[in-house]
Amino acid sequence: MANEAKPCPCDIGDKFEYEGRGHEVSVEHIKAYVNKPSHSTDKAVIVIHDIFGWQLPNTRYIADMLASNGYIAICPDFYKGQDPWKSSDDWSTFDEWLKTRDSKHINKETDAVLKYLKEQCNAKKIGVIGFCWGGAAVHHLMLKYSEFKAGVSLYGVIKFTENDHNLKNPTFFIFAEKDEVIPLEQVTLLEEKLKQHCKTDYDVKIYPGQTHGFVHRKKEDINPQDRPYIEQARKDMLNWLNKYI
């Protein structure tokens, strides 16, 4: 469990050796990674990075996967040029580091990305997914932006999220059974609050035996026992987006 010396024991896991098939662009005051499908589409998904930042190859791999499934995928730098967390950083400094990177203070960047998608990519139907820190950001955005047709929060750190659960549009929450960062009792409480306050479709799913970051920070060939759950979670994510976007 997290403690004062190690407040968020978030291991980077298997860092992919992956170049990416998209390209980087400037979106007003921030940079972003963009990949478009081979055919024209008005569907787009914003991919929100974890604490390891928008340039993590693993996250770009997921963005490219979305593009290969027919979505314009964009992964913006929601840290606005500030350094992402590094595995070599001292966990005792994490809380101070996090204060300047609040997952609830991203509206300006979100507005810029939405404008870019609409004006430069002709996107009309837009969803959002996010991992870890980004998963908490998805929770925030699905409370504030009715234009997001669907959201997927992958192991969004619950203690980073707002205490509001009246989501504006369908949201899918993916969690891992053996997540040291997000205890299952927190997930149970989240489900209870969603049941009480959420008026739109939602789902909360816990994947057996999995640990934090399993969907994008584990290589299937290195972790064959986890492969079915990694693949199922990615399929579930796509099915949710396909259903509502």
Backbone hydrogen bonds in HBPLUS format (Angstrom, degrees):
<---DONOR---> <-ACCEPTOR-->    atom                        ^
c    i                          cat <-CA-CA->   ^        H-A-AA   ^      H-
h    n   atom  resd res      DA  || num        DHA   H-A  angle D-A-AA Bond
n    s   type  num  typ     dist DA aas  dist angle  dist       angle   num
A0003-ASN N   A0006-LYS O   3.06 MM   3  5.12 159.2  2.11 109.2 114.3     1
A0006-LYS N   A0003-ASN O   3.11 MM   3  5.12 123.8  2.44  96.2 110.9     2
A0010-CYS N   A0008-CYS O   2.59 MM   2  5.54 130.0  1.83 119.7 103.0     3
A0014-ASP N   A0217-ARG O   2.83 MM 203  5.40 162.8  1.86 156.8 151.7     4
A0023-HIS N   A0034-VAL O   2.91 MM  11  5.52 154.4  1.98 152.2 158.1     5
A0034-VAL N   A0023-HIS O   2.82 MM  11  5.52 168.6  1.83 160.7 163.7     6
A0025-VAL N   A0032-ALA O   2.80 MM   7  5.40 156.8  1.85 155.2 163.1     7
A0032-ALA N   A0025-VAL O   2.90 MM   7  5.40 145.3  2.02 154.9 157.5     8
A0027-VAL N   A0030-ILE O   2.73 MM   3  5.36 169.5  1.74 158.6 162.0     9
A0030-ILE N   A0027-VAL O   3.09 MM   3  5.36 171.5  2.09 126.9 128.5    10
A0077-ASP N   A0031-LYS O   2.89 MM  46  5.69 151.3  1.97 169.0 160.0    11
A0033-TYR N   A0075-CYS O   2.95 MM  42  5.01 165.4  1.97 126.6 130.0    12
A0075-CYS N   A0033-TYR O   2.73 MM  42  5.01 161.3  1.77 149.9 156.6    13
A0035-ASN N   A0073-ALA O   2.92 MM  38  5.34 155.8  1.98 154.9 160.0    14
A0073-ALA N   A0035-ASN O   2.88 MM  38  5.34 171.9  1.89 170.1 168.3    15
A0124-LYS N   A0042-ASP O   2.79 MM  82  5.25 163.9  1.81 135.4 138.5    16
A0125-LYS N   A0042-ASP O   2.99 MM  83  6.21 175.5  1.99 162.1 162.3    17
A0072-ILE N   A0043-LYS O   2.96 MM  29  6.27 175.0  1.96 145.3 146.3    18
A0044-ALA N   A0125-LYS O   2.93 MM  81  6.37 154.5  2.00 156.0 161.1    19
A0127-GLY N   A0044-ALA O   2.87 MM  83  6.32 154.3  1.93 147.2 155.1    20
A0045-VAL N   A0072-ILE O   2.80 MM  27  6.23 154.7  1.86 166.6 170.0    21
A0074-ILE N   A0045-VAL O   3.12 MM  29  6.53 159.1  2.17 159.6 162.5    22
A0046-ILE N   A0127-GLY O   2.94 MM  81  6.33 161.6  1.98 142.9 143.3    23
A0129-ILE N   A0046-ILE O   2.88 MM  83  6.30 161.5  1.91 168.5 173.5    24
A0047-VAL N   A0074-ILE O   2.78 MM  27  5.91 170.2  1.79 153.0 154.9    25
A0048-ILE N   A0129-ILE O   2.83 MM  81  6.16 160.2  1.87 145.6 152.5    26
A0131-PHE N   A0048-ILE O   3.20 MM  83  6.55 153.0  2.28 163.4 165.2    27
A0053-GLY N   A0050-ASP O   3.11 MM   3  5.82 161.6  2.15 123.9 124.6    28
A0085-TRP N   A0051-ILE O   2.77 MM  34  5.52 161.0  1.81 164.1 159.4    29
A0056-LEU N   A0053-GLY O   3.41 MM   3  5.90 169.0  2.42 113.1 115.8    30
A0059-THR N   A0056-LEU O   3.05 MM   3  5.60 126.8  2.34 114.5 126.1    31
A0060-ARG N   A0056-LEU O   3.26 MM   4  6.62 157.9  2.32 152.5 159.1    32
A0061-TYR N   A0057-PRO O   2.86 MM   4  6.08 142.3  2.00 147.2 158.1    33
A0062-ILE N   A0058-ASN O   3.28 MM   4  6.66 148.2  2.39 139.5 146.2    34
A0063-ALA N   A0059-THR O   3.02 MM   4  6.38 155.9  2.08 145.9 152.9    35
A0064-ASP N   A0060-ARG O   2.86 MM   4  6.10 157.5  1.91 147.8 153.3    36
A0065-MET N   A0061-TYR O   2.92 MM   4  6.18 143.7  2.05 139.9 150.6    37
A0066-LEU N   A0062-ILE O   2.98 MM   4  6.31 151.2  2.06 149.3 156.1    38
A0067-ALA N   A0063-ALA O   3.01 MM   4  6.36 154.0  2.08 145.6 153.0    39
A0068-SER N   A0064-ASP O   2.90 MM   4  6.16 151.7  1.98 146.0 153.5    40
A0069-ASN N   A0066-LEU O   2.98 MM   3  5.01 142.1  2.13  97.2 109.1    41
A0071-TYR N   A0066-LEU O   3.13 MM   5  5.58 161.8  2.16 138.3 137.8    42
A0070-GLY N   A0067-ALA O   3.07 MM   3  5.23 156.6  2.13 111.9 111.3    43
A0080-LYS N   A0077-ASP O   3.11 MM   3  5.61 162.0  2.15 114.0 117.4    44
A0082-GLN N   A0079-TYR O   2.96 MM   3  5.29 163.7  1.98 119.6 122.7    45
A0089-ASP N   A0086-LYS O   2.92 MM   3  5.34 162.6  1.95 115.6 121.5    46
A0093-THR N   A0090-ASP O   2.94 MM   3  5.72 164.7  1.96 123.8 128.8    47
A0094-PHE N   A0091-TRP O   3.05 MM   3  5.08 166.6  2.07 109.8 113.5    48
A0097-TRP N   A0093-THR O   3.05 MM   4  6.27 161.4  2.09 155.5 161.5    49
A0098-LEU N   A0094-PHE O   2.82 MM   4  6.02 154.4  1.88 155.9 163.1    50
A0099-LYS N   A0095-ASP O   3.25 MM   4  6.42 136.4  2.45 138.5 147.8    51
A0101-ARG N   A0098-LEU O   2.81 MM   3  4.95 161.6  1.84 115.5 119.3    52
A0105-HIS N   A0102-ASP O   3.01 MM   3  5.41 164.6  2.03 115.5 120.5    53
A0110-THR N   A0106-ILE O   2.90 MM   4  6.10 157.4  1.96 153.1 160.5    54
A0111-ASP N   A0107-ASN O   2.83 MM   4  6.02 160.8  1.86 154.2 158.5    55
A0112-ALA N   A0108-LYS O   3.15 MM   4  6.39 154.7  2.21 142.4 148.8    56
A0113-VAL N   A0109-GLU O   2.99 MM   4  6.27 157.3  2.05 149.7 155.5    57
A0114-LEU N   A0110-THR O   2.87 MM   4  6.07 163.7  1.90 156.0 160.6    58
A0115-LYS N   A0111-ASP O   3.01 MM   4  6.16 159.3  2.05 145.8 151.4    59
A0116-TYR N   A0112-ALA O   3.01 MM   4  6.23 157.1  2.06 143.7 150.1    60
A0117-LEU N   A0113-VAL O   2.88 MM   4  6.14 165.0  1.90 155.4 158.7    61
A0118-LYS N   A0114-LEU O   2.99 MM   4  6.18 158.5  2.04 149.7 155.3    62
A0119-GLU N   A0115-LYS O   2.86 MM   4  5.92 168.7  1.87 155.6 159.3    63
A0120-GLN N   A0116-TYR O   2.75 MM   4  5.28 154.7  1.81 141.3 150.1    64
A0121-CYS N   A0117-LEU O   3.21 MM   4  4.87 135.6  2.42 108.0 118.8    65
A0123-ALA N   A0117-LEU O   2.92 MM   6  5.39 171.8  1.92 139.4 137.5    66
A0149-LYS N   A0126-ILE O   2.81 MM  23  5.92 150.5  1.89 160.8 164.4    67
A0128-VAL N   A0150-ALA O   3.06 MM  22  6.58 146.8  2.18 147.1 157.4    68
A0152-VAL N   A0128-VAL O   2.92 MM  24  6.47 146.6  2.03 147.4 156.6    69
A0130-GLY N   A0152-VAL O   3.08 MM  22  6.64 139.9  2.25 162.3 171.1    70
A0154-LEU N   A0130-GLY O   2.85 MM  24  5.94 167.0  1.87 173.9 175.3    71
A0134-GLY N   A0131-PHE O   2.69 MM   3  4.53 135.9  1.89 140.3 125.5    72
A0132-CYS N   A0154-LEU O   2.93 MM  22  6.35 152.1  2.01 166.2 174.2    73
A0135-GLY N   A0132-CYS O   2.98 MM   3  4.87 126.3  2.28  92.6 107.4    74
A0136-ALA N   A0132-CYS O   3.17 MM   4  6.58 148.0  2.27 149.0 155.9    75
A0157-VAL N   A0132-CYS O   3.36 MM  25  5.56 148.7  2.47 113.8 119.7    76
A0137-ALA N   A0133-TRP O   3.07 MM   4  6.41 147.3  2.18 139.3 149.1    77
A0138-VAL N   A0134-GLY O   2.92 MM   4  6.22 144.3  2.05 141.7 150.4    78
A0139-HIS N   A0135-GLY O   3.28 MM   4  6.60 156.6  2.33 142.6 147.2    79
A0140-HIS N   A0136-ALA O   3.16 MM   4  6.53 159.2  2.21 147.7 152.6    80
A0141-LEU N   A0137-ALA O   2.90 MM   4  6.21 165.2  1.93 155.8 159.2    81
A0142-MET N   A0138-VAL O   2.88 MM   4  6.02 158.5  1.93 158.0 163.1    82
A0143-LEU N   A0140-HIS O   3.12 MM   3  5.37 148.6  2.22 104.0 113.5    83
A0144-LYS N   A0141-LEU O   3.06 MM   3  5.07 134.1  2.28  96.7 109.4    84
A0145-TYR N   A0141-LEU O   2.86 MM   4  5.69 163.1  1.89 163.9 163.6    85
A0168-LYS N   A0142-MET O   2.82 MM  26  5.81 178.5  1.82 163.4 163.8    86
A0148-PHE N   A0145-TYR O   3.47 MM   3  6.04 165.7  2.49 110.7 114.3    87
A0151-GLY N   A0170-PRO O   2.97 MM  19  6.43 146.7  2.08 150.4 158.9    88
A0172-PHE N   A0151-GLY O   2.88 MM  21  6.28 156.8  1.94 146.4 152.1    89
A0153-SER N   A0172-PHE O   2.81 MM  19  6.17 157.1  1.86 162.9 170.7    90
A0174-ILE N   A0153-SER O   2.86 MM  21  6.16 167.4  1.87 157.2 160.8    91
A0155-TYR N   A0174-ILE O   2.66 MM  19  5.65 166.2  1.68 157.3 161.7    92
A0160-PHE N   A0157-VAL O   2.92 MM   3  5.59 156.0  1.98 118.3 126.2    93
A0161-THR N   A0158-ILE O   3.06 MM   3  5.25 153.1  2.14 106.8 114.9    94
A0171-THR N   A0201-ASP O   3.20 MM  30  6.73 143.4  2.34 139.5 144.8    95
A0203-ASP N   A0171-THR O   3.14 MM  32  6.73 142.0  2.29 148.4 152.7    96
A0173-PHE N   A0203-ASP O   2.77 MM  30  6.07 167.1  1.79 158.3 162.9    97
A0205-LYS N   A0173-PHE O   2.89 MM  32  6.28 165.5  1.91 171.3 175.0    98
A0175-PHE N   A0205-LYS O   2.89 MM  30  6.13 157.3  1.94 166.2 166.7    99
A0207-TYR N   A0175-PHE O   2.93 MM  32  6.32 160.3  1.97 147.7 150.5   100
A0177-GLU N   A0207-TYR O   3.12 MM  30  5.75 164.4  2.15 147.7 142.8   101
A0178-LYS N   A0210-GLN O   2.72 MM  32  5.50 149.2  1.81 160.9 170.0   102
A0186-GLN N   A0183-PRO O   2.97 MM   3  5.54 139.1  2.14 112.5 123.0   103
A0188-THR N   A0184-LEU O   2.93 MM   4  6.25 157.1  1.98 152.3 158.1   104
A0189-LEU N   A0185-GLU O   3.06 MM   4  6.24 155.7  2.13 138.8 144.9   105
A0190-LEU N   A0186-GLN O   2.93 MM   4  6.18 153.4  2.00 143.9 151.5   106
A0191-GLU N   A0187-VAL O   2.95 MM   4  6.26 159.8  1.99 151.8 156.5   107
A0192-GLU N   A0188-THR O   3.03 MM   4  6.33 154.0  2.10 146.1 153.2   108
A0193-LYS N   A0189-LEU O   2.98 MM   4  6.27 158.0  2.03 151.5 156.8   109
A0194-LEU N   A0190-LEU O   2.89 MM   4  6.13 157.5  1.94 154.4 161.0   110
A0195-LYS N   A0191-GLU O   2.95 MM   4  6.11 158.2  2.00 147.7 153.5   111
A0196-GLN N   A0192-GLU O   3.11 MM   4  6.35 142.7  2.26 138.7 148.3   112
A0197-HIS N   A0193-LYS O   2.93 MM   4  6.04 155.2  1.99 150.3 156.4   113
A0198-CYS N   A0194-LEU O   2.81 MM   4  4.90 157.0  1.86 134.4 140.7   114
A0210-GLN N   A0207-TYR O   3.41 MM   3  5.98 164.3  2.44 133.1 133.8   115
A0214-PHE N   A0211-THR O   3.17 MM   3  5.78 140.4  2.33 151.8 149.3   116
A0217-ARG N   A0213-GLY O   2.72 MM   4  5.21 143.6  1.85 170.4 175.9   117
A0222-ILE N   A0219-LYS O   3.13 MM   3  5.38 134.8  2.34 103.4 115.4   118
A0223-ASN N   A0219-LYS O   2.98 MM   4  6.16 145.7  2.10 151.9 162.5   119
A0226-ASP N   A0223-ASN O   2.89 MM   3  5.42 144.6  2.02 114.7 125.3   120
A0227-ARG N   A0224-PRO O   3.27 MM   3  5.02 143.9  2.41  92.2 102.4   121
A0229-TYR N   A0226-ASP O   2.97 MM   3  5.51 123.9  2.29 115.1 129.0   122
A0230-ILE N   A0226-ASP O   2.99 MM   4  6.21 159.8  2.03 158.7 165.0   123
A0231-GLU N   A0227-ARG O   2.92 MM   4  6.03 174.3  1.92 161.5 162.8   124
A0232-GLN N   A0228-PRO O   2.92 MM   4  5.94 150.6  2.01 135.2 144.1   125
A0233-ALA N   A0229-TYR O   2.93 MM   4  5.97 161.1  1.96 144.0 148.8   126
A0234-ARG N   A0230-ILE O   3.12 MM   4  6.34 159.6  2.17 147.9 153.3   127
A0235-LYS N   A0231-GLU O   2.97 MM   4  6.13 154.9  2.03 144.0 151.4   128
A0236-ASP N   A0232-GLN O   2.75 MM   4  5.98 158.5  1.80 151.3 157.5   129
A0237-MET N   A0233-ALA O   2.90 MM   4  6.08 155.3  1.96 145.3 151.8   130
A0238-LEU N   A0234-ARG O   3.04 MM   4  6.29 163.6  2.07 147.7 151.3   131
A0239-ASN N   A0235-LYS O   2.85 MM   4  6.07 160.0  1.89 152.5 158.7   132
A0240-TRP N   A0236-ASP O   2.98 MM   4  6.16 152.0  2.06 145.6 152.4   133
A0241-LEU N   A0237-MET O   3.09 MM   4  6.41 164.1  2.12 151.6 155.4   134
A0242-ASN N   A0238-LEU O   2.79 MM   4  5.97 167.3  1.81 156.3 160.4   135
A0243-LYS N   A0239-ASN O   2.95 MM   4  5.98 144.0  2.08 138.7 147.8   136
A0244-TYR N   A0240-TRP O   3.28 MM   4  6.50 151.6  2.37 147.7 153.2   137
A0245-ILE N   A0241-LEU O   2.88 MM   4  5.65 147.3  1.99 157.8 163.2   138
